[in-house]
Amino acid sequence: MGASEPLDSLASSAALEDDYAGDRQFATTLARGLEILRCFTPGEPLLGNKEISQRTGLPKPTVSRLTYTLTRLGYLRHNIRLGKYQLGSAVLSIGYPLLASMSIRQIARPFMKELADHAGGSVNMGIRDRLNMVYVESCRSGNVATLPDIGTSVPIAQSVIGRAFLYACTPAEREAILNQMKVKQPEMLRRNQAAIAKSLEDIRARGFCVSNGDLRREVHAVGVPMRRSVDGEIVTFNCGVPAFMLKKGQLEEDIGPRLVAMVRNIEAAVGIH
């Protein structure tokens, strides 16, 4: 489970542009504007041009022009008192049609809520965003108020929901993503390589993988992938529970198998057999 941090490095817009160097169809200005929008997180909802410049590697005059344009279009709001920007309502208007079109969210929600209540934690559905997983649905038990919500982004390498995604990839897809990590997240990959390998083996053997606080020390979790993609997306699930609430062996003996059963029920409901 995870915090809402900018996990897929925004270290430089230039690095992104390098990935598409030579692609004459690639619109650099559009890409830069989108990278600026990705700088904002729940932990850092207000950023000035200087901070955005540092995060993207773009020159400050370029950032100023882009933030001005994004503000005029409603994608940013300018806090005059603080001299900083925050996301505008137009960003939500773009994201909502995606969520609304994912009918699996409505199908999965009652199954997710039932398990969240049983476990005393939260159950989340995620899809890939570069080297992260982003939550597109989240259900929590009534007595849990601090676990992640829709839109939370967690690293593939460090999370059970991400490792479940790697399991569901084809070998070629998995190798390509791991190669991207070697280039863009070498230290994170080094720290998590053994856990990734164990997670893949665990899912192969028993259908789920376990994290005892790899992402957040105070939250332990299990992860399960769907066996087939939905509308072209690999969909994976996790169930996370505050560590102090867990009994010994509960993740492996109870919550993990229940999450597998939940995912199989969702697969049946959407016609995957």
Phi and psi restraints in degrees (value plus and minus 20) as a CYANA .aco file:
   2 GLY   PHI    -179.2  -139.2
   2 GLY   PSI     148.2   188.2
   3 ALA   PHI    -104.9   -64.9
   3 ALA   PSI     140.6   180.6
   4 SER   PHI    -112.3   -72.3
   4 SER   PSI      58.4    98.4
   5 GLU   PHI    -132.1   -92.1
   5 GLU   PSI     141.5   181.5
   6 PRO   PHI     -96.4   -56.4
   6 PRO   PSI      64.5   104.5
   7 LEU   PHI    -105.4   -65.4
   7 LEU   PSI     -50.1   -10.1
   8 ASP   PHI    -111.4   -71.4
   8 ASP   PSI      92.6   132.6
   9 SER   PHI     -68.6   -28.6
   9 SER   PSI     106.2   146.2
  10 LEU   PHI    -118.4   -78.4
  10 LEU   PSI       2.3    42.3
  11 ALA   PHI     -70.6   -30.6
  11 ALA   PSI     -50.9   -10.9
  12 SER   PHI    -184.3  -144.3
  12 SER   PSI     109.1   149.1
  13 SER   PHI     -85.4   -45.4
  13 SER   PSI     -49.8    -9.8
  14 ALA   PHI     -81.5   -41.5
  14 ALA   PSI     -56.1   -16.1
  15 ALA   PHI     -83.2   -43.2
  15 ALA   PSI     -61.2   -21.2
  16 LEU   PHI     -82.7   -42.7
  16 LEU   PSI     -63.9   -23.9
  17 GLU   PHI     -84.7   -44.7
  17 GLU   PSI     -53.1   -13.1
  18 ASP   PHI     -82.0   -42.0
  18 ASP   PSI     -54.9   -14.9
  19 ASP   PHI     -81.7   -41.7
  19 ASP   PSI     -46.7    -6.7
  20 TYR   PHI    -135.2   -95.2
  20 TYR   PSI      -1.7    38.3
  21 ALA   PHI     -79.4   -39.4
  21 ALA   PSI     114.4   154.4
  22 GLY   PHI      70.0   110.0
  22 GLY   PSI     -29.5    10.5
  23 ASP   PHI    -107.6   -67.6
  23 ASP   PSI      84.2   124.2
  24 ARG   PHI     -90.9   -50.9
  24 ARG   PSI     -36.4     3.6
  25 GLN   PHI    -105.3   -65.3
  25 GLN   PSI     -32.0     8.0
  26 PHE   PHI     -93.6   -53.6
  26 PHE   PSI     102.6   142.6
  27 ALA   PHI    -111.4   -71.4
  27 ALA   PSI      78.7   118.7
  28 THR   PHI     -82.0   -42.0
  28 THR   PSI     -63.0   -23.0
  29 THR   PHI     -83.5   -43.5
  29 THR   PSI     -62.3   -22.3
  30 LEU   PHI     -81.6   -41.6
  30 LEU   PSI     -64.4   -24.4
  31 ALA   PHI     -80.7   -40.7
  31 ALA   PSI     -60.4   -20.4
  32 ARG   PHI     -84.8   -44.8
  32 ARG   PSI     -61.2   -21.2
  33 GLY   PHI     -82.6   -42.6
  33 GLY   PSI     -61.5   -21.5
  34 LEU   PHI     -87.1   -47.1
  34 LEU   PSI     -57.3   -17.3
  35 GLU   PHI     -83.8   -43.8
  35 GLU   PSI     -54.5   -14.5
  36 ILE   PHI     -82.9   -42.9
  36 ILE   PSI     -63.5   -23.5
  37 LEU   PHI     -82.2   -42.2
  37 LEU   PSI     -53.1   -13.1
  38 ARG   PHI     -93.4   -53.4
  38 ARG   PSI     -32.3     7.7
  39 CYS   PHI     -88.5   -48.5
  39 CYS   PSI     -47.2    -7.2
  40 PHE   PHI    -102.6   -62.6
  40 PHE   PSI     114.8   154.8
  41 THR   PHI    -155.0  -115.0
  41 THR   PSI     145.5   185.5
  42 PRO   PHI     -77.1   -37.1
  42 PRO   PSI     -52.8   -12.8
  43 GLY   PHI     -96.2   -56.2
  43 GLY   PSI     -45.7    -5.7
  44 GLU   PHI    -154.4  -114.4
  44 GLU   PSI      54.2    94.2
  45 PRO   PHI     -98.8   -58.8
  45 PRO   PSI     -36.0     4.0
  46 LEU   PHI    -139.4   -99.4
  46 LEU   PSI     103.6   143.6
  47 LEU   PHI    -157.3  -117.3
  47 LEU   PSI     122.3   162.3
  48 GLY   PHI    -113.7   -73.7
  48 GLY   PSI     151.1   191.1
  49 ASN   PHI     -79.5   -39.5
  49 ASN   PSI     -56.9   -16.9
  50 LYS   PHI     -84.4   -44.4
  50 LYS   PSI     -63.8   -23.8
  51 GLU   PHI     -85.9   -45.9
  51 GLU   PSI     -60.2   -20.2
  52 ILE   PHI     -84.5   -44.5
  52 ILE   PSI     -60.1   -20.1
  53 SER   PHI     -80.1   -40.1
  53 SER   PSI     -62.3   -22.3
  54 GLN   PHI     -86.2   -46.2
  54 GLN   PSI     -58.0   -18.0
  55 ARG   PHI     -94.1   -54.1
  55 ARG   PSI     -53.4   -13.4
  56 THR   PHI    -118.2   -78.2
  56 THR   PSI     -40.1    -0.1
  57 GLY   PHI      59.1    99.1
  57 GLY   PSI     -12.6    27.4
  58 LEU   PHI    -104.9   -64.9
  58 LEU   PSI     127.9   167.9
  59 PRO   PHI     -81.0   -41.0
  59 PRO   PSI     125.7   165.7
  60 LYS   PHI     -78.6   -38.6
  60 LYS   PSI     -60.1   -20.1
  61 PRO   PHI     -81.1   -41.1
  61 PRO   PSI     -56.1   -16.1
  62 THR   PHI     -86.0   -46.0
  62 THR   PSI     -63.8   -23.8
  63 VAL   PHI     -80.3   -40.3
  63 VAL   PSI     -62.3   -22.3
  64 SER   PHI     -80.2   -40.2
  64 SER   PSI     -62.6   -22.6
  65 ARG   PHI     -86.3   -46.3
  65 ARG   PSI     -61.1   -21.1
  66 LEU   PHI     -90.3   -50.3
  66 LEU   PSI     -61.8   -21.8
  67 THR   PHI     -86.9   -46.9
  67 THR   PSI     -55.3   -15.3
  68 TYR   PHI     -81.3   -41.3
  68 TYR   PSI     -67.5   -27.5
  69 THR   PHI     -84.2   -44.2
  69 THR   PSI     -65.0   -25.0
  70 LEU   PHI     -83.8   -43.8
  70 LEU   PSI     -53.4   -13.4
  71 THR   PHI     -88.7   -48.7
  71 THR   PSI     -63.9   -23.9
  72 ARG   PHI     -81.1   -41.1
  72 ARG   PSI     -51.7   -11.7
  73 LEU   PHI    -108.5   -68.5
  73 LEU   PSI     -25.2    14.8
  74 GLY   PHI      71.7   111.7
  74 GLY   PSI     -17.1    22.9
  75 TYR   PHI    -102.3   -62.3
  75 TYR   PSI     -40.0     0.0
  76 LEU   PHI    -148.8  -108.8
  76 LEU   PSI     136.5   176.5
  77 ARG   PHI    -140.8  -100.8
  77 ARG   PSI     121.5   161.5
  78 HIS   PHI    -121.2   -81.2
  78 HIS   PSI      99.3   139.3
  79 ASN   PHI    -106.9   -66.9
  79 ASN   PSI      79.1   119.1
  80 ILE   PHI     -82.6   -42.6
  80 ILE   PSI     -59.3   -19.3
  81 ARG   PHI     -81.9   -41.9
  81 ARG   PSI     -61.0   -21.0
  82 LEU   PHI    -113.3   -73.3
  82 LEU   PSI     -33.4     6.6
  83 GLY   PHI      47.6    87.6
  83 GLY   PSI      11.4    51.4
  84 LYS   PHI    -149.8  -109.8
  84 LYS   PSI     148.6   188.6
  85 TYR   PHI    -133.1   -93.1
  85 TYR   PSI     136.1   176.1
  86 GLN   PHI    -162.7  -122.7
  86 GLN   PSI     142.5   182.5
  87 LEU   PHI     -82.2   -42.2
  87 LEU   PSI     124.1   164.1
  88 GLY   PHI    -122.6   -82.6
  88 GLY   PSI     152.6   192.6
  89 SER   PHI     -85.1   -45.1
  89 SER   PSI     -43.1    -3.1
  90 ALA   PHI     -83.5   -43.5
  90 ALA   PSI     -47.2    -7.2
  91 VAL   PHI     -84.4   -44.4
  91 VAL   PSI     -63.1   -23.1
  92 LEU   PHI     -84.2   -44.2
  92 LEU   PSI     -58.1   -18.1
  93 SER   PHI     -82.4   -42.4
  93 SER   PSI     -51.8   -11.8
  94 ILE   PHI     -94.8   -54.8
  94 ILE   PSI     -62.8   -22.8
  95 GLY   PHI     -93.4   -53.4
  95 GLY   PSI     -51.9   -11.9
  96 TYR   PHI     -80.9   -40.9
  96 TYR   PSI     -62.9   -22.9
  97 PRO   PHI     -77.8   -37.8
  97 PRO   PSI     -53.5   -13.5
  98 LEU   PHI     -83.5   -43.5
  98 LEU   PSI     -70.1   -30.1
  99 LEU   PHI     -82.2   -42.2
  99 LEU   PSI     -62.2   -22.2
 100 ALA   PHI     -85.6   -45.6
 100 ALA   PSI     -49.2    -9.2
 101 SER   PHI    -101.6   -61.6
 101 SER   PSI     -30.3     9.7
 102 MET   PHI    -109.1   -69.1
 102 MET   PSI      66.0   106.0
 103 SER   PHI     -83.0   -43.0
 103 SER   PSI     -42.5    -2.5
 104 ILE   PHI     -81.2   -41.2
 104 ILE   PSI     -46.5    -6.5
 105 ARG   PHI     -81.9   -41.9
 105 ARG   PSI     -66.0   -26.0
 106 GLN   PHI     -87.9   -47.9
 106 GLN   PSI     -57.5   -17.5
 107 ILE   PHI     -86.3   -46.3
 107 ILE   PSI     -62.1   -22.1
 108 ALA   PHI     -98.2   -58.2
 108 ALA   PSI     -44.9    -4.9
 109 ARG   PHI     -75.3   -35.3
 109 ARG   PSI     -67.9   -27.9
 110 PRO   PHI     -84.6   -44.6
 110 PRO   PSI     -55.1   -15.1
 111 PHE   PHI     -84.9   -44.9
 111 PHE   PSI     -62.6   -22.6
 112 MET   PHI     -85.1   -45.1
 112 MET   PSI     -62.7   -22.7
 113 LYS   PHI     -84.0   -44.0
 113 LYS   PSI     -60.0   -20.0
 114 GLU   PHI     -81.3   -41.3
 114 GLU   PSI     -64.2   -24.2
 115 LEU   PHI     -90.4   -50.4
 115 LEU   PSI     -59.4   -19.4
 116 ALA   PHI     -78.7   -38.7
 116 ALA   PSI     -62.4   -22.4
 117 ASP   PHI     -86.6   -46.6
 117 ASP   PSI     -60.1   -20.1
 118 HIS   PHI     -84.4   -44.4
 118 HIS   PSI     -63.9   -23.9
 119 ALA   PHI    -100.6   -60.6
 119 ALA   PSI     -41.3    -1.3
 120 GLY   PHI      54.4    94.4
 120 GLY   PSI      11.0    51.0
 121 GLY   PHI    -162.2  -122.2
 121 GLY   PSI    -159.5  -119.5
 122 SER   PHI    -151.4  -111.4
 122 SER   PSI     132.1   172.1
 123 VAL   PHI    -143.1  -103.1
 123 VAL   PSI     111.3   151.3
 124 ASN   PHI    -149.0  -109.0
 124 ASN   PSI     127.5   167.5
 125 MET   PHI    -131.6   -91.6
 125 MET   PSI     112.9   152.9
 126 GLY   PHI    -154.1  -114.1
 126 GLY   PSI     133.6   173.6
 127 ILE   PHI    -149.8  -109.8
 127 ILE   PSI     144.2   184.2
 128 ARG   PHI     -96.1   -56.1
 128 ARG   PSI     120.1   160.1
 129 ASP   PHI    -154.8  -114.8
 129 ASP   PSI      77.0   117.0
 130 ARG   PHI      36.8    76.8
 130 ARG   PSI    -137.3   -97.3
 131 LEU   PHI    -121.6   -81.6
 131 LEU   PSI       2.0    42.0
 132 ASN   PHI    -143.9  -103.9
 132 ASN   PSI     147.4   187.4
 133 MET   PHI    -132.5   -92.5
 133 MET   PSI     116.0   156.0
 134 VAL   PHI    -134.0   -94.0
 134 VAL   PSI     114.8   154.8
 135 TYR   PHI     -96.7   -56.7
 135 TYR   PSI     106.1   146.1
 136 VAL   PHI    -128.3   -88.3
 136 VAL   PSI     -27.5    12.5
 137 GLU   PHI    -174.2  -134.2
 137 GLU   PSI     125.0   165.0
 138 SER   PHI    -170.3  -130.3
 138 SER   PSI     112.5   152.5
 139 CYS   PHI    -149.3  -109.3
 139 CYS   PSI     122.4   162.4
 140 ARG   PHI    -155.5  -115.5
 140 ARG   PSI     137.9   177.9
 141 SER   PHI     -93.0   -53.0
 141 SER   PSI     139.4   179.4
 142 GLY   PHI     -82.8   -42.8
 142 GLY   PSI     -43.8    -3.8
 143 ASN   PHI    -117.7   -77.7
 143 ASN   PSI      -8.7    31.3
 144 VAL   PHI    -135.8   -95.8
 144 VAL   PSI     104.3   144.3
 145 ALA   PHI    -142.7  -102.7
 145 ALA   PSI     -25.0    15.0
 146 THR   PHI    -136.6   -96.6
 146 THR   PSI     -13.1    26.9
 147 LEU   PHI    -106.8   -66.8
 147 LEU   PSI     146.1   186.1
 148 PRO   PHI     -81.5   -41.5
 148 PRO   PSI     145.5   185.5
 149 ASP   PHI    -149.4  -109.4
 149 ASP   PSI     158.8   198.8
 150 ILE   PHI     -75.5   -35.5
 150 ILE   PSI     115.2   155.2
 151 GLY   PHI      76.8   116.8
 151 GLY   PSI     -33.1     6.9
 152 THR   PHI     -80.6   -40.6
 152 THR   PSI     118.9   158.9
 153 SER   PHI    -138.8   -98.8
 153 SER   PSI     110.1   150.1
 154 VAL   PHI    -151.3  -111.3
 154 VAL   PSI     129.3   169.3
 155 PRO   PHI     -89.6   -49.6
 155 PRO   PSI     119.8   159.8
 156 ILE   PHI     -77.6   -37.6
 156 ILE   PSI     -65.9   -25.9
 157 ALA   PHI     -85.0   -45.0
 157 ALA   PSI     -50.9   -10.9
 158 GLN   PHI    -123.2   -83.2
 158 GLN   PSI     -23.7    16.3
 159 SER   PHI    -141.3  -101.3
 159 SER   PSI     131.4   171.4
 160 VAL   PHI     -88.8   -48.8
 160 VAL   PSI     -51.6   -11.6
 161 ILE   PHI     -88.7   -48.7
 161 ILE   PSI     -51.8   -11.8
 162 GLY   PHI     -95.6   -55.6
 162 GLY   PSI     -59.2   -19.2
 163 ARG   PHI     -88.9   -48.9
 163 ARG   PSI     -53.2   -13.2
 164 ALA   PHI     -84.7   -44.7
 164 ALA   PSI     -57.3   -17.3
 165 PHE   PHI     -81.0   -41.0
 165 PHE   PSI     -64.7   -24.7
 166 LEU   PHI     -79.6   -39.6
 166 LEU   PSI     -58.3   -18.3
 167 TYR   PHI     -82.6   -42.6
 167 TYR   PSI     -58.8   -18.8
 168 ALA   PHI     -96.7   -56.7
 168 ALA   PSI     -34.1     5.9
 169 CYS   PHI     -89.9   -49.9
 169 CYS   PSI     138.0   178.0
 170 THR   PHI     -89.9   -49.9
 170 THR   PSI     138.5   178.5
 171 PRO   PHI     -73.7   -33.7
 171 PRO   PSI     -58.7   -18.7
 172 ALA   PHI     -87.7   -47.7
 172 ALA   PSI     -61.4   -21.4
 173 GLU   PHI     -84.2   -44.2
 173 GLU   PSI     -63.0   -23.0
 174 ARG   PHI     -82.9   -42.9
 174 ARG   PSI     -63.7   -23.7
 175 GLU   PHI     -82.7   -42.7
 175 GLU   PSI     -59.8   -19.8
 176 ALA   PHI     -84.5   -44.5
 176 ALA   PSI     -61.5   -21.5
 177 ILE   PHI     -88.4   -48.4
 177 ILE   PSI     -62.1   -22.1
 178 LEU   PHI     -84.0   -44.0
 178 LEU   PSI     -54.7   -14.7
 179 ASN   PHI     -86.7   -46.7
 179 ASN   PSI     -57.8   -17.8
 180 GLN   PHI     -82.4   -42.4
 180 GLN   PSI     -60.5   -20.5
 181 MET   PHI     -82.8   -42.8
 181 MET   PSI     -58.8   -18.8
 182 LYS   PHI     -78.9   -38.9
 182 LYS   PSI     -54.3   -14.3
 183 VAL   PHI    -103.8   -63.8
 183 VAL   PSI     -65.4   -25.4
 184 LYS   PHI    -120.2   -80.2
 184 LYS   PSI     -44.1    -4.1
 185 GLN   PHI    -155.6  -115.6
 185 GLN   PSI      32.9    72.9
 186 PRO   PHI     -80.5   -40.5
 186 PRO   PSI     -60.7   -20.7
 187 GLU   PHI     -90.4   -50.4
 187 GLU   PSI     -61.3   -21.3
 188 MET   PHI     -82.1   -42.1
 188 MET   PSI     -61.5   -21.5
 189 LEU   PHI     -85.1   -45.1
 189 LEU   PSI     -62.1   -22.1
 190 ARG   PHI     -79.6   -39.6
 190 ARG   PSI     -63.7   -23.7
 191 ARG   PHI     -87.7   -47.7
 191 ARG   PSI     -49.1    -9.1
 192 ASN   PHI    -130.7   -90.7
 192 ASN   PSI     -17.6    22.4
 193 GLN   PHI     -80.1   -40.1
 193 GLN   PSI     -64.0   -24.0
 194 ALA   PHI     -85.6   -45.6
 194 ALA   PSI     -59.8   -19.8
 195 ALA   PHI     -87.2   -47.2
 195 ALA   PSI     -56.6   -16.6
 196 ILE   PHI     -81.9   -41.9
 196 ILE   PSI     -68.3   -28.3
 197 ALA   PHI     -80.4   -40.4
 197 ALA   PSI     -62.7   -22.7
 198 LYS   PHI     -85.9   -45.9
 198 LYS   PSI     -59.8   -19.8
 199 SER   PHI     -82.7   -42.7
 199 SER   PSI     -62.3   -22.3
 200 LEU   PHI     -81.8   -41.8
 200 LEU   PSI     -61.3   -21.3
 201 GLU   PHI     -88.3   -48.3
 201 GLU   PSI     -60.5   -20.5
 202 ASP   PHI     -84.2   -44.2
 202 ASP   PSI     -62.2   -22.2
 203 ILE   PHI     -85.1   -45.1
 203 ILE   PSI     -59.0   -19.0
 204 ARG   PHI     -81.9   -41.9
 204 ARG   PSI     -57.9   -17.9
 205 ALA   PHI    -104.4   -64.4
 205 ALA   PSI     -59.1   -19.1
 206 ARG   PHI    -154.6  -114.6
 206 ARG   PSI     -17.6    22.4
 207 GLY   PHI      73.7   113.7
 207 GLY   PSI     -29.7    10.3
 208 PHE   PHI    -166.8  -126.8
 208 PHE   PSI     139.6   179.6
 209 CYS   PHI    -141.7  -101.7
 209 CYS   PSI     141.8   181.8
 210 VAL   PHI    -146.2  -106.2
 210 VAL   PSI     123.2   163.2
 211 SER   PHI    -148.0  -108.0
 211 SER   PSI     104.2   144.2
 212 ASN   PHI    -119.9   -79.9
 212 ASN   PSI      42.4    82.4
 213 GLY   PHI      68.3   108.3
 213 GLY   PSI       4.2    44.2
 214 ASP   PHI     -82.1   -42.1
 214 ASP   PSI     -58.4   -18.4
 215 LEU   PHI    -115.4   -75.4
 215 LEU   PSI     -68.7   -28.7
 216 ARG   PHI    -148.2  -108.2
 216 ARG   PSI      99.4   139.4
 217 ARG   PHI     -76.1   -36.1
 217 ARG   PSI     -52.9   -12.9
 218 GLU   PHI    -105.6   -65.6
 218 GLU   PSI     -22.2    17.8
 219 VAL   PHI    -145.7  -105.7
 219 VAL   PSI     105.8   145.8
 220 HIS   PHI    -126.1   -86.1
 220 HIS   PSI     128.1   168.1
 221 ALA   PHI    -169.1  -129.1
 221 ALA   PSI     140.7   180.7
 222 VAL   PHI    -144.9  -104.9
 222 VAL   PSI     132.2   172.2
 223 GLY   PHI    -152.3  -112.3
 223 GLY   PSI     124.5   164.5
 224 VAL   PHI    -162.9  -122.9
 224 VAL   PSI     113.5   153.5
 225 PRO   PHI    -113.1   -73.1
 225 PRO   PSI     134.9   174.9
 226 MET   PHI     -94.2   -54.2
 226 MET   PSI     133.2   173.2
 227 ARG   PHI    -102.3   -62.3
 227 ARG   PSI     -36.1     3.9
 228 ARG   PHI    -160.1  -120.1
 228 ARG   PSI     133.3   173.3
 229 SER   PHI     -89.9   -49.9
 229 SER   PSI     138.1   178.1
 230 VAL   PHI    -140.9  -100.9
 230 VAL   PSI      97.8   137.8
 231 ASP   PHI      32.6    72.6
 231 ASP   PSI      18.8    58.8
 232 GLY   PHI      62.9   102.9
 232 GLY   PSI     -23.2    16.8
 233 GLU   PHI    -124.9   -84.9
 233 GLU   PSI     116.4   156.4
 234 ILE   PHI     -99.0   -59.0
 234 ILE   PSI     103.4   143.4
 235 VAL   PHI    -132.0   -92.0
 235 VAL   PSI     111.8   151.8
 236 THR   PHI    -151.8  -111.8
 236 THR   PSI     142.3   182.3
 237 PHE   PHI    -151.7  -111.7
 237 PHE   PSI     133.2   173.2
 238 ASN   PHI    -155.3  -115.3
 238 ASN   PSI     142.7   182.7
 239 CYS   PHI    -153.6  -113.6
 239 CYS   PSI      98.4   138.4
 240 GLY   PHI    -136.4   -96.4
 240 GLY   PSI     121.6   161.6
 241 VAL   PHI    -154.4  -114.4
 241 VAL   PSI     116.7   156.7
 242 PRO   PHI     -73.6   -33.6
 242 PRO   PSI     112.8   152.8
 243 ALA   PHI     -77.6   -37.6
 243 ALA   PSI     -55.1   -15.1
 244 PHE   PHI     -88.9   -48.9
 244 PHE   PSI     -35.6     4.4
 245 MET   PHI    -110.4   -70.4
 245 MET   PSI     -31.2     8.8
 246 LEU   PHI    -106.9   -66.9
 246 LEU   PSI     120.8   160.8
 247 LYS   PHI    -109.7   -69.7
 247 LYS   PSI     138.1   178.1
 248 LYS   PHI     -79.2   -39.2
 248 LYS   PSI     108.6   148.6
 249 GLY   PHI      60.4   100.4
 249 GLY   PSI     -20.7    19.3
 250 GLN   PHI     -85.6   -45.6
 250 GLN   PSI     -58.1   -18.1
 251 LEU   PHI     -81.0   -41.0
 251 LEU   PSI     -68.2   -28.2
 252 GLU   PHI     -94.2   -54.2
 252 GLU   PSI     -56.5   -16.5
 253 GLU   PHI    -115.3   -75.3
 253 GLU   PSI     -41.5    -1.5
 254 ASP   PHI    -145.4  -105.4
 254 ASP   PSI     -81.1   -41.1
 255 ILE   PHI     -89.8   -49.8
 255 ILE   PSI     -61.3   -21.3
 256 GLY   PHI     -79.0   -39.0
 256 GLY   PSI     -74.5   -34.5
 257 PRO   PHI     -79.4   -39.4
 257 PRO   PSI     -56.1   -16.1
 258 ARG   PHI     -86.1   -46.1
 258 ARG   PSI     -57.0   -17.0
 259 LEU   PHI     -87.2   -47.2
 259 LEU   PSI     -59.9   -19.9
 260 VAL   PHI     -79.3   -39.3
 260 VAL   PSI     -67.4   -27.4
 261 ALA   PHI     -82.3   -42.3
 261 ALA   PSI     -59.5   -19.5
 262 MET   PHI     -80.6   -40.6
 262 MET   PSI     -65.6   -25.6
 263 VAL   PHI     -85.5   -45.5
 263 VAL   PSI     -59.3   -19.3
 264 ARG   PHI     -83.5   -43.5
 264 ARG   PSI     -57.8   -17.8
 265 ASN   PHI     -85.0   -45.0
 265 ASN   PSI     -59.4   -19.4
 266 ILE   PHI     -86.2   -46.2
 266 ILE   PSI     -63.0   -23.0
 267 GLU   PHI     -77.3   -37.3
 267 GLU   PSI     -64.6   -24.6
 268 ALA   PHI     -83.6   -43.6
 268 ALA   PSI     -57.9   -17.9
 269 ALA   PHI     -88.8   -48.8
 269 ALA   PSI     -47.8    -7.8
 270 VAL   PHI    -119.4   -79.4
 270 VAL   PSI     -14.9    25.1
 271 GLY   PHI      69.5   109.5
 271 GLY   PSI       0.9    40.9
 272 ILE   PHI    -119.5   -79.5
 272 ILE   PSI     103.1   143.1
